[in-house]
Each structure stands twice: as structure tokens, then as C-alpha cells.
Amino acid sequence: MSNIGNYDERYKSFNWDVAKKELEYKDGDTINIGEYCSDRICRLGKGEKTALIWQGNVGQTKKYSFNELSSLSSTIASFLNELGLKNGDRVSLFLDKVPELYIGFLGVLKMGGVAQPLFSAFGGESLHTRLEDAGTSAIITQKKHIGKVRKIINDLPELKHIILIDDDKKKPLREREIAFSMEEATPATDYKVYKTTAESPSVLHYTSGTTGKPKGAQHVHYSLISQYMTSKYVLDIKEDDIYWCTADPGWVTGTSYGIIGAWSNGVTQCVLDAGFKSESWYKFIEEQKVTIWYSAPTAIRSLMKDGKEVADKFNMSSLRHLCSVGEPLNAEAVIWSTETYGLTFHDTYWQTETGSMMICNYPGMKIKPGSMGKPVPGVETCVVDLKTYEPITKPGIVGLIAAKPGWPAMFRSYWNNKEVYDSKFKNGWYICGDRASIDEDGYYWFVGRDDDVINTGGHLVGPFEIESALLEHEAVAESAVVGKPDPVNMEVVKAFIALKPGFEASDMLDLNIMNFIRKKLSPLAMPQEIEFVDSLPKTRSGKIMRRMLRAKEWGEEIGDTSTLEDD
Ligand code: WTA
């Protein structure tokens, strides 16, 4: 029997008090995610249970019990306090998927800090933008990434501490740098967790929009209520599960469901800190006896590309439930997974801003391949008219996905940007910025984003950020960046570039520009294709018409061009 039981009945009868009761939380109590994911599980008598099974890129493994999770996260929290950090301070985690990332995340929350995870493949500029905007006080990082931090530190006066978790003492540390080893530090005994309450800030995840710099979606400790409950109902997490979320905690899936979901339920989770390879993933499932697997369409399509034969070489009989998030999960991938693993990937839809799952497929509910499913118990959603924001009641009509504010994990602001935050709410609904339709049975069907943000392999990248970075290249006069269709990654970045006088298009220049963006921003933001053009289509007011360029890439109708310069 699944945790959710009959979806329709659960949806009708559910309210968030159910989750609060299970978590023994009453309105007004202190609530600290770090404490709930570690110390509380020990208090429930599960201290000896394995919390984390970690495997590195050369196959080395480490295991941590909930007792260790509790003690090590307190040790980190106490170290941060000793540095002078206090509640409300932003502490960034700029790490590969090493144990310190997961345990450090809890540590930051336990001392009342705001955890700001940053994807470790970020280049200097991506890093700088986010640290500067958040006024981050400390960054926890490792040797291999410290070079990127050192390059930008002079522009970041508020960044007072750079904490190095794997110092080998071979080179002297520089100003503001300090070494800290989680395993070698004197364990903190009897650490007093900071008494955060429901609305205390917890996590800050940066996400890209169409215009302007990336925005920090600010979450609160109360989000735990949603994250705990959806892990139970949607992921179907149970006491004896071995849960594997493949997402990197640099992105929201990797924290909400790669740290908080399983641990707040007292369930074992595993982490593979290695790049993608079908064989290694299957071997990991076989060896660790993974039972629940939460992944993404791009990964599933990559596994599909390698074929069923590869999957058949491994014993993955431990698996019992599969879920996916981040991009549209195409019907073929759903059907292939059923044929290959004997289990169907359940699509789930949500966002950095929503903090927890919103529209999902549930165990036991009929799956329509290609549909995102139905709203999560406790969450009211609909699609609203593109102009009036009135809910659309007729099936099959495309509108904007909207959710009634009030679910516990909803973001509470964009950091220092209340204006943009407020603009996301219309007619009493939070507008997600995606288009979809609902069929006669209440299933949601994703249509596309309502903006120019590019979704590449489940990661959002903002065209504006890339265009701004391109302008810093000596050869670029102007550029427009759009998503281009890709069979595996759904979209990849394509840049249209007009060169400055004196520069000529060439393969060398092409590579040089690609590399420039990869280093500055990240491998995700790097254009996979560059098209050199003489000029870019613009509106009469001089705004570059990305829409036209995008439509061409997708073979779509170009639409109204009456505002174009050269019409
Ligand atoms: C897209 C990731 C189709 C969507 C948790 C959304 C999806 C954005 C799905 C959020 C899905 C996420 N089907 N599209 N199941 N899940 N998306 O903030 O455009 O990194 O708005 O959060 O990804 O991406 P974010």
C-alpha cells in the first residue's frame, strides 16, 4: 500500500495539520530544518540508522549514521558561531557533492544561518553575482574551487570567511581563509540549535529569469512541512527505503528532496559524487540496493540512448518507485522506462520558487504518459487566462499554471527584490510562468515556458546573463541568446552574434567565445552553437527580438512582426 493511498480521497480530506501533527509541530513552536533532519531523528530512537551512503568518483564510499549527522552538523554549526557568524547571515556552500555539502547544509541551518548552495561548476562571474547580491558572509569550499573564489574576493568586502574543508597545508592560506576539517574538529557536544521559527529564512537558491540578474528565491524553515509530506506522498518514502536523488544541491531539487525530504522522514539516502555514465548509475543502484530513484528527463533520455541492453546487465530488482523532475518528461521516456525497468517514471512538476512539488503523478494513480499529473494534496492549482488571470474551467485550453498562495514551502521573497516578487502574484494566484492545459480528467499537460528562459538538461539559464557576459568579449558587438531544440537536453544554448568591426567569424573565434562563457558562467551556459550574423532583429525601440530567432530554431510560426525594425 502506498503512503498516499487513494489520491482523490487524500486530496479531498488533506490539510497541512496532518503533516504538522506527524512532525509534532504546533504553530508558534520553534522549527529548525537542521534539527528536524538530524537531532530529532536520533531522539526518535533511530540514531544508529544509516543516514548517508556516499560514493566518490573513484568508487570510495563513506557511511554516516543519524548520530553522526547530528554530531557533525553541530560541530560545523559551532565552528561557524566561533567565527562570529550569527543567525540570518548567509553562508554559501560551494562544494562538489561531498559529505560536507550535505552535513554542512544542516550545520548552517542549525546555527540559524541562511544556506546558500551554489553549483560547484559555476565560473567566477556566476559566483560573484550571487555572492554580491546576497551579501554573503562566508563560503565553504574545497581546494579545487578556491581559485575561483580568490579571483573575485577583492570585490566582495562582505565575504569575511572562506572556509576550506580539505586543506593539505602544502600552501599557506591567504587573508580571510581558514581551514576546517569536519572529521578532525573537536566534536561539539550539547550544541544549542538556534531557535528559528516558521518564518525564519532558511535557504536561498538563485534562479534565472528573462531579464536582470539571477534572483535569490528565499525560503523559510516552515517549508519543511511541505517537503516532509510530499516526500511521503509523492516519493512514497518509507522507513526501510534506500533513496537516491540524482540532483546536485546547487539546485532546489538537490536540497528540498536531496537533503530535507528523506532525512526529515528518517530515511537513508545515498549520493554519487561522479559524472553521469549509464553503467556507473546502474551499478550504484545495484550495489546500494536503491529502492526509490528521483531523477530528471535528460538523464532518462541519456539512459535511453544507451539502450535497454546496458540496463539488462545489472540487477536493479531493489527499485520500487521512480520519479522525475525538471523538464517535460516525454511519453516515449515514460513508456521506455516501464519496458526497461518494469517501473514507470512518475513525472513531478514544481520550481525553485514553489520549494516543494506542486503537480505530480502518484503511486497507484493512473498515469497518462506525457502528463505532469494532478495537484499535490494541500495545494490548489489551476490554469489561468494569459491576459485576465481568471481560472480557465474548460478542458484543453492553454493557460498559465497558477497556485493559490499558502502552501508551506512557497518562497517568501526574492532577496532584495520585493518588486519582482510581488509581480509574480496576480488576481490572488501565484503565477508559475509556465503554460499548460488541463484535460477532462483533471490531468495537467505542459506546453512550454511563458518567458525566454532556457531549460537545458533540467537547468534554467537566463539569456540575459549570457548576453551580458558575451558583451565582455572583445569581438562581440551584440548578441541574442535562445534555446535550440536538442534530443537529449531538451534545449541547448544558441548564441547569435554580430561582431565588432575588425573581427571575422572563424572556428577559432567560435571556440574562443564558447570557452569564454564556460569559464565565466558555467558549462551549462556555454553556447553549443554560435551563428555569426550581420545584425539582429530589433523592435522599433531597439529591443532585440529573441522571440523571432527562437521561433526559427523551433520551426514555429514567427508571429506578429509588425513592431520589427526592418519590416
Ligand atoms: C520546468 C526545478 C515540465 C518548468 C524543480 C519550471 C518542468 C522550471 C517540470 C523550474 C516538469 C520543472 N515538466 N517542466 N515536470 N518540472 N519544469 O526552478 O519550466 O530549476 O518552471 O526547479 O522547470 O525549474 P527550477
Residues whose N, C-alpha, C, O or C-beta is under 5 A from the ligand:
A	BS01	WTA	T253 V325 G326 E327 P328 L329 D347 T348 Y349 W350 Q351 T352 E353 M372 C432 D434 F446 R449 G458 L460
